[in-house]
């Protein structure tokens, strides 16, 4: 089921304002747990972990953000005169 332009815009705002900060807390908590479980991580391993977690959140949400910055394709064109 494809989302309408308005629905994608609303969901993208929800993701950016609510879900992304929650994901950041979960990602940092996971990284801290992993650091403690393994007895510490090297700087490169930690960098790779955070880069991977930073990219991971957008993969399932790409359809929500696709085209949100463009004009509404379903809107009636405004009079140009």
VEXRO-584856 format. One record per atom (N, C-alpha, C): residue number from 0; atom name; z, x, y; residue in one letter. Coordinates in Angstrom, 2 decimals. Example, Ala and Ser with C-alpha at 12.3 -4.5 7.8 and 13.67 -1.06 7.14 Angstrom:
VEXRO-584856
site num=0 atomo=N c3=7.80 c1=13.19 c2=-5.69 residuo=a
site num=0 atomo=CA c3=7.80 c1=12.30 c2=-4.50 residuo=a
site num=0 atomo=C c3=7.80 c1=13.20 c2=-3.30 residuo=a
site num=1 atomo=N c3=7.08 c1=12.85 c2=-2.25 residuo=s
site num=1 atomo=CA c3=7.14 c1=13.67 c2=-1.06 residuo=s
site num=1 atomo=C c3=7.87 c1=12.90 c2=0.03 residuo=s
end
This chain:
VEXRO-584856
site num=0 atomo=N c3=0.00 c1=0.85 c2=-1.18 residuo=x
site num=0 atomo=CA c3=0.00 c1=0.00 c2=0.00 residuo=x
site num=0 atomo=C c3=0.00 c1=0.89 c2=1.24 residuo=x
site num=1 atomo=N c3=-0.99 c1=0.73 c2=2.07 residuo=x
site num=1 atomo=CA c3=-1.10 c1=1.53 c2=3.29 residuo=x
site num=1 atomo=C c3=-0.21 c1=0.94 c2=4.38 residuo=x
site num=2 atomo=N c3=0.41 c1=1.81 c2=5.12 residuo=x
site num=2 atomo=CA c3=1.26 c1=1.36 c2=6.23 residuo=x
site num=2 atomo=C c3=0.42 c1=1.11 c2=7.46 residuo=x
site num=3 atomo=N c3=0.79 c1=0.11 c2=8.22 residuo=x
site num=3 atomo=CA c3=0.09 c1=-0.14 c2=9.47 residuo=x
site num=3 atomo=C c3=0.49 c1=0.94 c2=10.49 residuo=x
site num=4 atomo=N c3=-0.23 c1=1.00 c2=11.58 residuo=x
site num=4 atomo=CA c3=0.03 c1=1.99 c2=12.61 residuo=x
site num=4 atomo=C c3=1.45 c1=1.83 c2=13.17 residuo=x
site num=5 atomo=N c3=1.85 c1=0.59 c2=13.44 residuo=x
site num=5 atomo=CA c3=3.20 c1=0.32 c2=13.97 residuo=x
site num=5 atomo=C c3=4.28 c1=0.73 c2=12.98 residuo=x
site num=6 atomo=N c3=4.05 c1=0.42 c2=11.70 residuo=x
site num=6 atomo=CA c3=5.03 c1=0.78 c2=10.68 residuo=x
site num=6 atomo=C c3=5.15 c1=2.29 c2=10.55 residuo=x
site num=7 atomo=N c3=4.02 c1=3.00 c2=10.57 residuo=x
site num=7 atomo=CA c3=4.07 c1=4.46 c2=10.50 residuo=x
site num=7 atomo=C c3=4.80 c1=5.04 c2=11.70 residuo=x
site num=8 atomo=N c3=4.57 c1=4.46 c2=12.87 residuo=x
site num=8 atomo=CA c3=5.24 c1=4.95 c2=14.07 residuo=x
site num=8 atomo=C c3=6.75 c1=4.73 c2=13.99 residuo=x
site num=9 atomo=N c3=7.16 c1=3.57 c2=13.51 residuo=x
site num=9 atomo=CA c3=8.60 c1=3.29 c2=13.37 residuo=x
site num=9 atomo=C c3=9.24 c1=4.17 c2=12.31 residuo=x
site num=10 atomo=N c3=8.56 c1=4.33 c2=11.18 residuo=x
site num=10 atomo=CA c3=9.11 c1=5.18 c2=10.12 residuo=x
site num=10 atomo=C c3=9.19 c1=6.64 c2=10.56 residuo=x
site num=11 atomo=N c3=8.20 c1=7.09 c2=11.31 residuo=x
site num=11 atomo=CA c3=8.25 c1=8.49 c2=11.77 residuo=x
site num=11 atomo=C c3=9.42 c1=8.70 c2=12.72 residuo=x
site num=12 atomo=N c3=9.72 c1=7.73 c2=13.58 residuo=x
site num=12 atomo=CA c3=10.90 c1=7.84 c2=14.45 residuo=x
site num=12 atomo=C c3=12.18 c1=7.85 c2=13.63 residuo=x
site num=13 atomo=N c3=12.26 c1=6.99 c2=12.63 residuo=x
site num=13 atomo=CA c3=13.44 c1=6.97 c2=11.76 residuo=x
site num=13 atomo=C c3=13.63 c1=8.30 c2=11.05 residuo=x
site num=14 atomo=N c3=12.53 c1=8.84 c2=10.53 residuo=x
site num=14 atomo=CA c3=12.62 c1=10.12 c2=9.82 residuo=x
site num=14 atomo=C c3=13.09 c1=11.22 c2=10.76 residuo=x
site num=15 atomo=N c3=12.52 c1=11.29 c2=11.95 residuo=x
site num=15 atomo=CA c3=12.87 c1=12.36 c2=12.87 residuo=x
site num=15 atomo=C c3=14.28 c1=12.23 c2=13.44 residuo=x
site num=16 atomo=N c3=14.75 c1=11.01 c2=13.64 residuo=x
site num=16 atomo=CA c3=16.06 c1=10.81 c2=14.28 residuo=x
site num=16 atomo=C c3=17.20 c1=10.73 c2=13.26 residuo=x
site num=17 atomo=N c3=16.95 c1=10.16 c2=12.09 residuo=x
site num=17 atomo=CA c3=18.04 c1=9.95 c2=11.12 residuo=x
site num=17 atomo=C c3=17.88 c1=10.83 c2=9.88 residuo=x
site num=18 atomo=N c3=16.75 c1=10.73 c2=9.22 residuo=x
site num=18 atomo=CA c3=16.59 c1=11.38 c2=7.92 residuo=x
site num=18 atomo=C c3=16.51 c1=12.90 c2=8.01 residuo=x
site num=19 atomo=N c3=15.80 c1=13.43 c2=8.99 residuo=x
site num=19 atomo=CA c3=15.67 c1=14.88 c2=9.09 residuo=x
site num=19 atomo=C c3=16.99 c1=15.58 c2=9.37 residuo=x
site num=20 atomo=N c3=17.83 c1=15.09 c2=10.28 residuo=x
site num=20 atomo=CA c3=19.15 c1=15.73 c2=10.43 residuo=x
site num=20 atomo=C c3=19.99 c1=15.65 c2=9.15 residuo=x
site num=21 atomo=N c3=19.93 c1=14.54 c2=8.43 residuo=x
site num=21 atomo=CA c3=20.65 c1=14.45 c2=7.16 residuo=x
site num=21 atomo=C c3=20.10 c1=15.45 c2=6.15 residuo=x
site num=22 atomo=N c3=18.79 c1=15.60 c2=6.12 residuo=x
site num=22 atomo=CA c3=18.17 c1=16.57 c2=5.22 residuo=x
site num=22 atomo=C c3=18.61 c1=17.99 c2=5.58 residuo=x
site num=23 atomo=N c3=18.73 c1=18.28 c2=6.86 residuo=x
site num=23 atomo=CA c3=19.17 c1=19.62 c2=7.28 residuo=x
site num=23 atomo=C c3=20.58 c1=19.90 c2=6.78 residuo=x
site num=24 atomo=N c3=21.46 c1=18.92 c2=6.88 residuo=x
site num=24 atomo=CA c3=22.83 c1=19.10 c2=6.39 residuo=x
site num=24 atomo=C c3=22.82 c1=19.34 c2=4.89 residuo=x
site num=25 atomo=N c3=22.03 c1=18.57 c2=4.15 residuo=x
site num=25 atomo=CA c3=21.95 c1=18.74 c2=2.70 residuo=x
site num=25 atomo=C c3=21.35 c1=20.11 c2=2.36 residuo=x
site num=26 atomo=N c3=20.32 c1=20.54 c2=3.08 residuo=x
site num=26 atomo=CA c3=19.68 c1=21.82 c2=2.79 residuo=x
site num=26 atomo=C c3=20.63 c1=22.99 c2=3.06 residuo=x
site num=27 atomo=N c3=21.37 c1=22.94 c2=4.16 residuo=x
site num=27 atomo=CA c3=22.31 c1=24.02 c2=4.46 residuo=x
site num=27 atomo=C c3=23.47 c1=24.02 c2=3.47 residuo=x
site num=28 atomo=N c3=23.92 c1=22.84 c2=3.07 residuo=x
site num=28 atomo=CA c3=24.98 c1=22.75 c2=2.06 residuo=x
site num=28 atomo=C c3=24.50 c1=23.31 c2=0.73 residuo=x
site num=29 atomo=N c3=23.26 c1=22.99 c2=0.34 residuo=x
site num=29 atomo=CA c3=22.69 c1=23.52 c2=-0.89 residuo=x
site num=29 atomo=C c3=22.56 c1=25.04 c2=-0.82 residuo=x
site num=30 atomo=N c3=22.10 c1=25.56 c2=0.31 residuo=x
site num=30 atomo=CA c3=21.95 c1=27.01 c2=0.46 residuo=x
site num=30 atomo=C c3=23.31 c1=27.69 c2=0.39 residuo=x
site num=31 atomo=N c3=24.32 c1=27.09 c2=1.00 residuo=x
site num=31 atomo=CA c3=25.67 c1=27.66 c2=0.95 residuo=x
site num=31 atomo=C c3=26.22 c1=27.64 c2=-0.48 residuo=x
site num=32 atomo=N c3=25.99 c1=26.54 c2=-1.18 residuo=x
site num=32 atomo=CA c3=26.43 c1=26.45 c2=-2.57 residuo=x
site num=32 atomo=C c3=25.73 c1=27.51 c2=-3.42 residuo=x
site num=33 atomo=N c3=24.41 c1=27.66 c2=-3.22 residuo=x
site num=33 atomo=CA c3=23.65 c1=28.65 c2=-3.97 residuo=x
site num=33 atomo=C c3=24.13 c1=30.07 c2=-3.66 residuo=x
site num=34 atomo=N c3=24.41 c1=30.33 c2=-2.41 residuo=x
site num=34 atomo=CA c3=24.93 c1=31.63 c2=-1.98 residuo=x
site num=34 atomo=C c3=26.25 c1=31.93 c2=-2.67 residuo=x
site num=35 atomo=N c3=27.14 c1=30.96 c2=-2.74 residuo=x
site num=35 atomo=CA c3=28.43 c1=31.14 c2=-3.40 residuo=x
site num=35 atomo=C c3=28.29 c1=31.25 c2=-4.92 residuo=x
site num=36 atomo=N c3=27.40 c1=30.49 c2=-5.50 residuo=x
site num=36 atomo=CA c3=27.21 c1=30.50 c2=-6.95 residuo=x
site num=36 atomo=C c3=26.63 c1=31.82 c2=-7.43 residuo=x
site num=37 atomo=N c3=25.77 c1=32.41 c2=-6.63 residuo=x
site num=37 atomo=CA c3=25.12 c1=33.66 c2=-7.04 residuo=x
site num=37 atomo=C c3=25.83 c1=34.89 c2=-6.49 residuo=x
site num=38 atomo=N c3=26.88 c1=34.70 c2=-5.75 residuo=x
site num=38 atomo=CA c3=27.61 c1=35.84 c2=-5.20 residuo=x
site num=38 atomo=C c3=26.90 c1=36.48 c2=-4.03 residuo=x
site num=39 atomo=N c3=26.11 c1=35.72 c2=-3.33 residuo=x
site num=39 atomo=CA c3=25.40 c1=36.25 c2=-2.16 residuo=x
site num=39 atomo=C c3=23.91 c1=36.35 c2=-2.42 residuo=x
site num=40 atomo=N c3=23.13 c1=36.23 c2=-1.37 residuo=x
site num=40 atomo=CA c3=21.68 c1=36.34 c2=-1.45 residuo=x
site num=40 atomo=C c3=21.22 c1=37.43 c2=-0.51 residuo=x
site num=41 atomo=N c3=20.12 c1=38.06 c2=-0.85 residuo=x
site num=41 atomo=CA c3=19.56 c1=39.04 c2=0.07 residuo=x
site num=41 atomo=C c3=18.95 c1=38.29 c2=1.26 residuo=x
site num=42 atomo=N c3=18.70 c1=39.02 c2=2.31 residuo=x
site num=42 atomo=CA c3=18.14 c1=38.40 c2=3.51 residuo=x
site num=42 atomo=C c3=16.77 c1=37.79 c2=3.22 residuo=x
site num=43 atomo=N c3=15.95 c1=38.49 c2=2.45 residuo=x
site num=43 atomo=CA c3=14.62 c1=37.97 c2=2.12 residuo=x
site num=43 atomo=C c3=14.69 c1=36.73 c2=1.23 residuo=x
site num=44 atomo=N c3=15.63 c1=36.72 c2=0.29 residuo=x
site num=44 atomo=CA c3=15.78 c1=35.54 c2=-0.57 residuo=x
site num=44 atomo=C c3=16.26 c1=34.34 c2=0.25 residuo=x
site num=45 atomo=N c3=17.17 c1=34.59 c2=1.17 residuo=x
site num=45 atomo=CA c3=17.66 c1=33.50 c2=2.02 residuo=x
site num=45 atomo=C c3=16.55 c1=32.99 c2=2.94 residuo=x
site num=46 atomo=N c3=15.76 c1=33.91 c2=3.48 residuo=x
site num=46 atomo=CA c3=14.63 c1=33.52 c2=4.33 residuo=x
site num=46 atomo=C c3=13.65 c1=32.68 c2=3.53 residuo=x
site num=47 atomo=N c3=13.31 c1=33.12 c2=2.32 residuo=x
site num=47 atomo=CA c3=12.39 c1=32.37 c2=1.47 residuo=x
site num=47 atomo=C c3=12.95 c1=30.99 c2=1.14 residuo=x
site num=48 atomo=N c3=14.25 c1=30.92 c2=0.88 residuo=x
site num=48 atomo=CA c3=14.89 c1=29.64 c2=0.58 residuo=x
site num=48 atomo=C c3=14.77 c1=28.67 c2=1.75 residuo=x
site num=49 atomo=N c3=15.09 c1=29.14 c2=2.96 residuo=x
site num=49 atomo=CA c3=15.05 c1=28.25 c2=4.11 residuo=x
site num=49 atomo=C c3=13.62 c1=27.89 c2=4.51 residuo=x
site num=50 atomo=N c3=12.68 c1=28.81 c2=4.35 residuo=x
site num=50 atomo=CA c3=11.28 c1=28.48 c2=4.63 residuo=x
site num=50 atomo=C c3=10.79 c1=27.43 c2=3.63 residuo=x
site num=51 atomo=N c3=11.15 c1=27.62 c2=2.35 residuo=x
site num=51 atomo=CA c3=10.76 c1=26.64 c2=1.34 residuo=x
site num=51 atomo=C c3=11.37 c1=25.27 c2=1.59 residuo=x
site num=52 atomo=N c3=12.66 c1=25.24 c2=1.94 residuo=x
site num=52 atomo=CA c3=13.30 c1=23.95 c2=2.24 residuo=x
site num=52 atomo=C c3=12.74 c1=23.33 c2=3.52 residuo=x
site num=53 atomo=N c3=12.32 c1=24.18 c2=4.45 residuo=x
site num=53 atomo=CA c3=11.74 c1=23.68 c2=5.69 residuo=x
site num=53 atomo=C c3=10.38 c1=23.04 c2=5.48 residuo=x
site num=54 atomo=N c3=9.64 c1=23.52 c2=4.50 residuo=x
site num=54 atomo=CA c3=8.32 c1=22.96 c2=4.20 residuo=x
site num=54 atomo=C c3=8.45 c1=21.77 c2=3.25 residuo=x
site num=55 atomo=N c3=9.43 c1=21.79 c2=2.40 residuo=x
site num=55 atomo=CA c3=9.59 c1=20.77 c2=1.35 residuo=x
site num=55 atomo=C c3=9.71 c1=19.34 c2=1.89 residuo=x
site num=56 atomo=N c3=10.37 c1=19.16 c2=3.02 residuo=x
site num=56 atomo=CA c3=10.62 c1=17.80 c2=3.52 residuo=x
site num=56 atomo=C c3=9.35 c1=17.11 c2=3.98 residuo=x
site num=57 atomo=N c3=8.36 c1=17.88 c2=4.45 residuo=x
site num=57 atomo=CA c3=7.17 c1=17.25 c2=5.03 residuo=x
site num=57 atomo=C c3=6.17 c1=16.80 c2=3.96 residuo=x
site num=58 atomo=N c3=6.20 c1=17.41 c2=2.79 residuo=x
site num=58 atomo=CA c3=5.19 c1=17.09 c2=1.77 residuo=x
site num=58 atomo=C c3=5.17 c1=15.60 c2=1.40 residuo=x
site num=59 atomo=N c3=6.29 c1=14.97 c2=1.07 residuo=x
site num=59 atomo=CA c3=6.21 c1=13.54 c2=0.73 residuo=x
site num=59 atomo=C c3=6.05 c1=12.64 c2=1.96 residuo=x
site num=60 atomo=N c3=6.33 c1=13.17 c2=3.15 residuo=x
site num=60 atomo=CA c3=6.30 c1=12.33 c2=4.35 residuo=x
site num=60 atomo=C c3=5.02 c1=12.51 c2=5.17 residuo=x
site num=61 atomo=N c3=4.09 c1=13.31 c2=4.71 residuo=x
site num=61 atomo=CA c3=2.86 c1=13.54 c2=5.47 residuo=x
site num=61 atomo=C c3=2.11 c1=12.25 c2=5.79 residuo=x
site num=62 atomo=N c3=1.98 c1=11.30 c2=4.85 residuo=x
site num=62 atomo=CA c3=1.27 c1=10.05 c2=5.18 residuo=x
site num=62 atomo=C c3=1.94 c1=9.25 c2=6.30 residuo=x
site num=63 atomo=N c3=3.25 c1=9.38 c2=6.44 residuo=x
site num=63 atomo=CA c3=3.95 c1=8.64 c2=7.50 residuo=x
site num=63 atomo=C c3=3.56 c1=9.18 c2=8.88 residuo=x
site num=64 atomo=N c3=3.43 c1=10.50 c2=8.98 residuo=x
site num=64 atomo=CA c3=3.15 c1=11.12 c2=10.27 residuo=x
site num=64 atomo=C c3=1.67 c1=11.21 c2=10.60 residuo=x
site num=65 atomo=N c3=0.81 c1=11.02 c2=9.62 residuo=x
site num=65 atomo=CA c3=-0.63 c1=11.19 c2=9.83 residuo=x
site num=65 atomo=C c3=-1.18 c1=10.15 c2=10.81 residuo=x
site num=66 atomo=N c3=-1.71 c1=10.61 c2=11.91 residuo=x
site num=66 atomo=CA c3=-2.35 c1=9.75 c2=12.89 residuo=x
site num=66 atomo=C c3=-1.42 c1=9.05 c2=13.86 residuo=x
site num=67 atomo=N c3=-0.13 c1=9.36 c2=13.84 residuo=x
site num=67 atomo=CA c3=0.82 c1=8.67 c2=14.71 residuo=x
site num=67 atomo=C c3=0.58 c1=9.03 c2=16.18 residuo=x
site num=68 atomo=N c3=0.12 c1=10.23 c2=16.45 residuo=x
site num=68 atomo=CA c3=-0.12 c1=10.65 c2=17.83 residuo=x
site num=68 atomo=C c3=-1.42 c1=10.15 c2=18.40 residuo=x
site num=69 atomo=N c3=-2.24 c1=9.52 c2=17.59 residuo=x
site num=69 atomo=CA c3=-3.53 c1=8.99 c2=18.03 residuo=x
site num=69 atomo=C c3=-3.38 c1=7.57 c2=18.56 residuo=x
site num=70 atomo=N c3=-4.34 c1=7.10 c2=19.33 residuo=x
site num=70 atomo=CA c3=-4.28 c1=5.70 c2=19.78 residuo=x
site num=70 atomo=C c3=-4.34 c1=4.75 c2=18.59 residuo=x
site num=71 atomo=N c3=-3.77 c1=3.58 c2=18.77 residuo=x
site num=71 atomo=CA c3=-3.73 c1=2.57 c2=17.71 residuo=x
site num=71 atomo=C c3=-5.16 c1=2.15 c2=17.37 residuo=x
site num=72 atomo=N c3=-5.61 c1=2.39 c2=16.12 residuo=x
site num=72 atomo=CA c3=-6.98 c1=2.02 c2=15.76 residuo=x
site num=72 atomo=C c3=-7.19 c1=0.51 c2=15.66 residuo=x
site num=73 atomo=N c3=-6.11 c1=-0.25 c2=15.51 residuo=x
site num=73 atomo=CA c3=-6.23 c1=-1.70 c2=15.37 residuo=x
site num=73 atomo=C c3=-6.10 c1=-2.43 c2=16.70 residuo=x
site num=74 atomo=N c3=-5.79 c1=-1.70 c2=17.76 residuo=x
site num=74 atomo=CA c3=-5.62 c1=-2.34 c2=19.08 residuo=x
site num=74 atomo=C c3=-6.98 c1=-2.68 c2=19.66 residuo=x
site num=75 atomo=N c3=-6.96 c1=-3.72 c2=20.48 residuo=x
site num=75 atomo=CA c3=-8.18 c1=-4.10 c2=21.16 residuo=x
site num=75 atomo=C c3=-8.49 c1=-3.09 c2=22.25 residuo=x
site num=76 atomo=N c3=-9.76 c1=-2.71 c2=22.40 residuo=x
site num=76 atomo=CA c3=-10.08 c1=-1.75 c2=23.46 residuo=x
site num=76 atomo=C c3=-9.81 c1=-2.34 c2=24.84 residuo=x
site num=77 atomo=N c3=-9.27 c1=-1.50 c2=25.72 residuo=x
site num=77 atomo=CA c3=-8.98 c1=-1.95 c2=27.09 residuo=x
site num=77 atomo=C c3=-10.26 c1=-1.93 c2=27.90 residuo=x
site num=78 atomo=N c3=-10.32 c1=-2.82 c2=28.87 residuo=x
site num=78 atomo=CA c3=-11.48 c1=-2.87 c2=29.75 residuo=x
site num=78 atomo=C c3=-11.56 c1=-1.61 c2=30.60 residuo=x
site num=79 atomo=N c3=-12.66 c1=-0.95 c2=30.62 residuo=x
site num=79 atomo=CA c3=-12.83 c1=0.31 c2=31.33 residuo=x
site num=79 atomo=C c3=-13.34 c1=0.11 c2=32.75 residuo=x
site num=80 atomo=N c3=-13.29 c1=-1.05 c2=33.29 residuo=x
site num=80 atomo=CA c3=-13.90 c1=-1.28 c2=34.59 residuo=x
site num=80 atomo=C c3=-12.99 c1=-1.74 c2=35.57 residuo=x
end
